[in-house]
């Protein structure tokens, strides 16, 4: 039995919570994943997993063995990466996922720079405003906006996401211009809801250094940032739009900023990846490049935390929510 390969299969089964998904991500027959783990248990003379028809769970011995396997595999990857780094350029496939607005307006227009620098990396770029399960969906790195929730991941802060409270001239003509936060009780908003929970996001404002949340009524709620901005342009209600998306419409007069003395709460932008990918050359150069890219964009200025890496606790995965998404 190839014990190193067996460790890889076992940890992938735990990470994906499925023999079949583990086999798919490792490109091996599905029956092989089951056989390999059974052989590993026979070799160790302990049961690693509780199996039912509906779910898998680690035994106490399995949890301890999983933690040790993760460290061993990470050490091997680190050693191989350190030997190969400098002798050859990073290469291979890299799957990343980015928020729709940031991906289309910031990342995609400059991908030629990345490919000129790293011609041997084949990028697969997904666009989504919803949380992504990096392990189960085999994603190497995501860029996400909001507060980190999953302690099994590593995050690097790369910028700050700013929003503006805006409305169309048509909306303001019909409903008037709010002058205070109390005025908002007489107004409507285009609501943005979170995919998994279907919970509408409140409008947020910084008042004397404190965050104030305002729950707004509305006639429509969406979970796509392009549709959200389109609703504001059509006069459906107030929106708190990403600054990079709102600026062209402010300049053309299609949108008007309101309540400018109380800015929406800024949100962190982070590059997030599984702890076993933190020394992958392809992940490392992509994160470095995207941090540099954001550093050149004034609307994402992040001088205080730029370049800082935040390792989070390595533990048996529990929560799979990467971030509390906020456009």
ROTI-342889 format. One line per field, with one value per residue (C-alpha): x, y, z; residue in three letters. Coordinates in steps of 0.5 Angstrom, whole numbers. Last residue first. Example, Ala and Ser with C-alpha at 12.3 -4.5 7.8 and 13.67 -1.06 7.14 Angstrom:
BEGIN
east: (27 25)
north: (-2 -9)
up: (14 16)
residu: (SER ALA)
END
This chain:
BEGIN
east: (-42 -43 -42 -41 -34 -32 -38 -35 -36 -33 -27 -22 -17 -12 -13 -12 -6 -7 -2 -1 1 -3 -6 -5 -4 -11 -13 -18 -21 -14 -13 -5 -5 -11 -6 0 -5 -7 0 2 -4 -3 4 3 -3 2 7 3 6 -1 -5 -6 -9 -14 -15 -17 -15 -19 -23 -25 -31 -32 -39 -43 -41 -45 -44 -46 -53 -54 -50 -54 -54 -55 -52 -46 -41 -45 -46 -39 -37 -42 -39 -32 -36 -40 -47 -51 -58 -64 -70 -74 -71 -69 -61 -62 -65 -59 -54 -57 -58 -51 -49 -53 -57 -64 -69 -75 -81 -77 -77 -71 -67 -62 -56 -51 -44 -40 -35 -39 -44 -42 -48 -50 -56 -59 -57 -63 -63 -64 -60 -55 -55 -55 -60 -59 -65 -67 -69 -75 -76 -80 -77 -70 -72 -69 -62 -62 -63 -67 -68 -75 -80 -82 -76 -71 -73 -72 -66 -63 -61 -54 -51 -44 -39 -32 -28 -22 -16 -11 -12 -9 -13 -12 -17 -20 -22 -28 -32 -28 -32 -33 -31 -28 -23 -22 -16 -15 -22 -24 -31 -32 -25 -26 -34 -36 -40 -44 -42 -40 -35 -30 -23 -20 -12 -7 0 6 6 7 9 6 0 -1 0 -5 -10 -11 -18 -20 -18 -21 -28 -30 -27 -29 -36 -37 -34 -28 -27 -20 -18 -10 -8 0 6 10 17 23 29 28 22 23 27 22 16 18 19 13 9 12 11 4 3 6 2 -5 -4 -2 -9 -13 -10 -12 -19 -19 -17 -23 -28 -29 -36 -39 -46 -53 -52 -48 -40 -36 -29 -22 -23 -16 -12 -7 -6 -13 -16 -11 -14 -21 -19 -16 -22 -27 -23 -22 -29 -30 -24 -19 -18 -16 -22 -27 -25 -26 -33 -35 -32 -35 -35 -30 -25 -25 -25 -19 -16 -16 -14 -8 -6 -7 -3 3 1 2 0)
north: (84 83 76 73 70 63 59 51 51 45 43 39 44 49 56 62 65 72 75 82 85 91 92 99 102 99 103 100 106 108 102 100 96 92 90 89 84 81 79 77 72 70 68 65 60 58 57 53 54 56 51 46 52 53 59 66 73 78 85 88 92 99 101 106 113 118 125 123 122 122 121 122 117 118 124 122 123 119 114 113 113 108 101 103 105 99 101 102 103 107 105 102 109 105 106 103 97 96 97 91 87 88 86 80 77 81 84 88 92 95 96 98 96 101 99 104 103 107 112 118 115 110 108 101 99 92 86 82 75 69 65 62 67 73 78 85 90 96 101 105 111 114 111 113 120 118 117 125 129 124 127 127 121 122 127 123 116 119 123 116 114 113 111 110 104 102 95 95 92 86 82 75 69 62 57 52 58 59 66 72 78 81 81 75 74 66 61 54 52 44 45 41 44 51 51 58 63 67 73 69 70 64 64 58 60 56 58 57 64 67 75 76 72 76 83 80 79 86 88 81 83 90 91 84 81 86 87 79 77 73 65 62 55 55 50 48 52 57 58 53 53 59 55 47 45 50 47 40 41 45 40 35 39 40 33 31 37 35 27 29 33 27 22 25 26 19 16 20 17 22 23 21 22 19 12 11 11 13 14 12 5 3 -3 2 -3 -5 3 4 -2 1 8 5 1 7 11 6 5 12 11 16 23 26 31 26 21 26 27 20 18 24 29 33 35 28 24 29 27 20 20 24 19 13 16 17 10 7 0)
up: (-6 2 3 10 9 7 10 11 18 21 18 23 25 23 26 22 18 17 12 12 5 5 12 14 7 4 -1 -5 -9 -11 -15 -15 -9 -11 -17 -12 -8 -14 -16 -9 -9 -16 -14 -8 -11 -17 -12 -7 0 3 -1 5 9 4 1 2 -2 3 1 8 8 9 13 9 9 14 11 4 6 -2 -8 -14 -20 -28 -27 -32 -27 -21 -26 -28 -20 -18 -20 -17 -11 -10 -9 -3 -6 -6 -9 -16 -19 -26 -24 -17 -20 -25 -19 -15 -22 -23 -16 -16 -10 -11 -7 -10 -7 -1 6 9 16 18 21 25 25 31 29 30 25 20 16 14 10 12 8 6 9 4 8 3 -2 2 0 -3 -2 -7 -2 -1 3 9 14 11 14 20 17 16 9 5 -2 -4 -6 -14 -16 -12 -15 -22 -20 -19 -12 -8 -2 -3 -2 -1 -1 3 0 0 7 6 9 11 12 17 22 17 18 15 15 8 1 -2 -7 -8 -8 -10 -12 -12 -11 -5 -2 -3 -1 -5 -2 -7 -11 -16 -22 -24 -26 -29 -30 -34 -31 -36 -38 -31 -32 -39 -36 -30 -34 -39 -34 -33 -36 -32 -25 -24 -27 -29 -23 -18 -20 -20 -14 -15 -16 -17 -21 -22 -27 -28 -28 -23 -26 -26 -22 -17 -13 -15 -8 -4 -7 -6 1 2 -1 4 10 8 7 14 17 14 16 23 24 20 25 31 28 26 32 35 30 24 21 14 12 10 9 15 16 22 20 22 25 28 26 22 16 16 17 11 7 8 6 0 -2 -1 -6 -11 -12 -14 -19 -19 -21 -15 -15 -17 -12 -6 -9 -9 -2 1 7 2 7 10 4 1 8 7 -1 1 7 2 -3 2 5 -2 0)
residu: (UNK UNK UNK UNK UNK UNK UNK UNK UNK UNK UNK UNK UNK UNK UNK UNK UNK UNK UNK UNK UNK UNK UNK UNK UNK UNK UNK UNK UNK UNK UNK UNK UNK UNK UNK UNK UNK UNK UNK UNK UNK UNK UNK UNK UNK UNK UNK UNK UNK UNK UNK UNK UNK UNK UNK UNK UNK UNK UNK UNK UNK UNK UNK UNK UNK UNK UNK UNK UNK UNK UNK UNK UNK UNK UNK UNK UNK UNK UNK UNK UNK UNK UNK UNK UNK UNK UNK UNK UNK UNK UNK UNK UNK UNK UNK UNK UNK UNK UNK UNK UNK UNK UNK UNK UNK UNK UNK UNK UNK UNK UNK UNK UNK UNK UNK UNK UNK UNK UNK UNK UNK UNK UNK UNK UNK UNK UNK UNK UNK UNK UNK UNK UNK UNK UNK UNK UNK UNK UNK UNK UNK UNK UNK UNK UNK UNK UNK UNK UNK UNK UNK UNK UNK UNK UNK UNK UNK UNK UNK UNK UNK UNK UNK UNK UNK UNK UNK UNK UNK UNK UNK UNK UNK UNK UNK UNK UNK UNK UNK UNK UNK UNK UNK UNK UNK UNK UNK UNK UNK UNK UNK UNK UNK UNK UNK UNK UNK UNK UNK UNK UNK UNK UNK UNK UNK UNK UNK UNK UNK UNK UNK UNK UNK UNK UNK UNK UNK UNK UNK UNK UNK UNK UNK UNK UNK UNK UNK UNK UNK UNK UNK UNK UNK UNK UNK UNK UNK UNK UNK UNK UNK UNK UNK UNK UNK UNK UNK UNK UNK UNK UNK UNK UNK UNK UNK UNK UNK UNK UNK UNK UNK UNK UNK UNK UNK UNK UNK UNK UNK UNK UNK UNK UNK UNK UNK UNK UNK UNK UNK UNK UNK UNK UNK UNK UNK UNK UNK UNK UNK UNK UNK UNK UNK UNK UNK UNK UNK UNK UNK UNK UNK UNK UNK UNK UNK UNK UNK UNK UNK UNK UNK UNK UNK UNK UNK UNK UNK UNK UNK UNK UNK UNK UNK UNK UNK UNK UNK)
END
